[in-house]
Amino acid sequence: MTEPLLAFALLGAIAATSIGCARIVSWLLDRRDNAASKLSREAQVIALAKAEIAATKRGDLLAAARYAEQQERAA
């Protein structure tokens, strides 16, 4: 009588542990993707800022304004 109940409880515990581990792995992968995406956006903003500074130094204010607009859209 108790053996089937014990087996059922053991299977339930294994299933709950497996689902919990899968959720933790999924969360970790999402965090990694978010971090990579954030680094990519930061690199893009830095590159646009450098281009804007270079255009301003050249005296090309129209290009500097375009870079500034792109930078605002990226952020």
Secondary structure, DSSP 4 states (H G I P E B T S, - for coil): -HHHHHHHHHHHHHHHHHHHHHHHHHHHHHHHHHHHHHHHHHHHHHHHHHHHHHHHHHT-HHHHHHHHHHHHHH-
